[in-house]
């Protein structure tokens, strides 16, 4: 299971934009669960990454509030269409652990 956490700034000019980013955290670990589907593994990976992002953002929020800067949004990307369908289009899953993780991500 692997994920990357990146903090980025977007600068927009006339007809194009530039993104400057820094890698904040990355992880590549062996899964604790034996999965029989790619979807389940992706859900576990995304939940793990989002938990770390929330911890980092909570720390950054203390600094941001004192400096009176705008809040940093959390944006999650995936390249797995079936995961997108589960999260956005309310796909069906039968395993209880996965249902709990999907509800937490929503």
Buried (B, 14 or more C-beta within 10 A) or exposed (E): BEBEBEBEEEEEEEEEEEEEEEEBBEEEEEEEEEBEEEBBBBBBBBBBBBEBBEEBBEEBEEEBEEEEEEEBEEEEEEEBEBBEEBBEEEEEBEEEEBBEBBEEBE
